């Protein structure tokens, strides 16, 4: 699903990417996504509930839909998913 403020990637697609990486002896280490203005850089409820399901996977969150060119990596937040 995609709209100006929302892109959802089905868990099945993420699993396919993970399986393709595993078949090629690669490690999937993370992804970056963004939240809208005022939503901060912590993992959201839906990030934790629906978006992050691979153990040890790093999810980095950029502020303001990642549209500010002055944003540095230090301005982002995120978390590593425990096993």
FENDABEL-V719762 format. One record per residue. N is the residue number from 1. RES is the residue in one letter. D_FIRST is the distance of its C-alpha to the first C-alpha in whole Angstrom. Layout:
BEGIN
n = {N | N}
res = {RES | RES}
d_first = {D_FIRST | D_FIRST}
END
This chain:
BEGIN
n = {1 | 2 | 3 | 4 | 5 | 6 | 7 | 8 | 9 | 10 | 11 | 12 | 13 | 14 | 15 | 16 | 17 | 18 | 19 | 20 | 21 | 22 | 23 | 24 | 25 | 26 | 27 | 28 | 29 | 30 | 31 | 32 | 33 | 34 | 35 | 36 | 37 | 38 | 39 | 40 | 41 | 42 | 43 | 44 | 45 | 46 | 47 | 48 | 49 | 50 | 51 | 52 | 53 | 54 | 55 | 56 | 57 | 58 | 59 | 60 | 61 | 62 | 63 | 64 | 65 | 66 | 67 | 68 | 69 | 70 | 71 | 72 | 73 | 74 | 75 | 76 | 77 | 78 | 79 | 80 | 81 | 82 | 83}
res = {X | X | X | X | X | X | X | X | X | X | X | X | X | X | X | X | X | X | X | X | X | X | X | X | X | X | X | X | X | X | X | X | X | X | X | X | X | X | X | X | X | X | X | X | X | X | X | X | X | X | X | X | X | X | X | X | X | X | X | X | X | X | X | X | X | X | X | X | X | X | X | X | X | X | X | X | X | X | X | X | X | X | X}
d_first = {0 | 4 | 7 | 10 | 11 | 7 | 6 | 5 | 7 | 8 | 12 | 13 | 12 | 14 | 17 | 17 | 18 | 20 | 22 | 22 | 24 | 26 | 27 | 28 | 30 | 28 | 26 | 23 | 24 | 21 | 18 | 18 | 15 | 16 | 16 | 17 | 21 | 22 | 20 | 22 | 22 | 22 | 20 | 18 | 18 | 14 | 15 | 18 | 17 | 14 | 13 | 17 | 19 | 21 | 24 | 26 | 23 | 23 | 20 | 21 | 19 | 20 | 21 | 20 | 17 | 19 | 20 | 24 | 26 | 29 | 27 | 28 | 27 | 29 | 27 | 24 | 24 | 23 | 24 | 25 | 24 | 27 | 28}
END
